[in-house]
Amino acid sequence: MSHFNKNLSPLLLLALFINVTTFSMNAQAVKIYIYNYVTTHDKLVTIHCDTEMGDLGSFNLPYDRKYEIEINPMKVACDFKWDGGVLYYHMMYNPSSNTPSDKCTTCVWLLRPKPGGLCYQKSSSSEECYTYDG
């Protein structure tokens, strides 16, 4: 092996390490948990979510269950429909926003009966709630 090849290998390994490290730091996944506490045990909430990159589809969430979304940091907005209520286009995560709910790596949302609404759980004792129609 020539002297040039011996010196090139450590440089390539260093470049690969920097590339992988930079990508993994920038692409940390965000988890969004949505809990249904608004319906009764025999009813469902239909959740439909979209991102900047496309449609995440619809999901029916039973009472006292969790819907989980795991994405790379990008905008996520969801619609919620259930027997007796609706909430259209609520921003669940926005990496370019300055609100506390958008700086989480695990975001917990609770869909509660009135007067609660859709609540972002800041901590075990603090919530930020948004009202819904219906």
N, C-alpha and C positions, 0 to 999 in steps of 0.2 A: 504494500500500500504506500502511495506517495505521501510526502509530508503534507501536501495540500489536502488530501482526503482525511488525514488524521485530524487536522484542525477544523475541517468542515463539519464533521459529525457532531462535535459538541455545540457548534453554532446552530446547526439544524435542530438539535434537541432543545436548546434554549429557546429558539423561535417557536417551536411547537408548544413548549411549556407556557410561554407567554400568551400564545394564541388561545390555548385551551383554558388557561386561568382567566383571561379576560372574558371569554365567552361565557364561562360558568358563572362569573360574577354578575354579568349583565342579564343573564337569562334565568334568574332564580324564579321558580314557579310561585304563583300566588294561588292560595286555596280559598275558595268562597264556600261557606256552609250556609244553607238556608233551611231554617226549621219552620214547620207548619204547626202553629198553635191557634189558628183562626177557624178551622173547621171542626166538626164533630168527628168521632171515630169512624163513622161510615161515609164520610165525604172526603173529597180530594181537592187540592189546589193544583191548577194547571200552570206550570211555569214555562215560559218561552224566553230564551236568552239569545242575544246576538253580541258579536264582537266586531272590532274593526276588520277582522279577517273573514268574517262570515257568520252564518247562522249556526247556533249550537243545538237547535231543535227544541222540542217540547218534552216536558216530563210531568207526570202526575204524581204529586206528593201526598201521601196519607198523613193523617193527624199524628203529631208527635214524632215525625220522622225527619231525616236530614237529606237534602239534595246537595251534592258536592260538585263543584266546578273546580278544575285545576287547569290553569292557563299560564302562559308566559305573561308578564306584565303588559296588559293592553286593556283598553276600555271594554267593559262588560255592562250591558243594560238588559233588564228583564221586565217582562209583563207577567202579572199574576191575575188569575181569574178563579173564582170559587163561587159556590152557591151563596149569594148575598153580598158579594163584594168584587171589586176589581181595582187594580193598580197598574196603570200603563206606563211603560218606559221609565223605569227607575234605574238610575246609574248605580251599579253595585260596586264598581271599581273603575278608577280613572287615574292612571299613573301620573298624569300631568296636572292633576288638581292639588290644591293645598289643604283640603279637608282631612281631618284625622282618619276618617274611615277609608281613605284612599292611600294610606301609608302602611297598611297592614300586610303581612305575608300570609296570615290566616285571618280571614274576615268572617265574622259570625253575624248573620242576620236572622232575626226572629220575626215571623209574621204573626202578629197578635190581634185579638179582637179589639174592637173600638173600646175606648178611645185611643188605644196604643198605636196601632198601625204597623208599618214595617220598621223595625228597630235595629239599628246597628249597635252591637254590644261592644262598647269601648273597653270595659273591664267587667269584673264579676258583679260590680254594683252600679255601673253607670251605662246608660243607653242614650242614643240619639234617635228619635222616632220621627217618622214621616207618615202623615195621614193618607188614607186611601178613600176612593169614591165607593159608594154603594153601601 
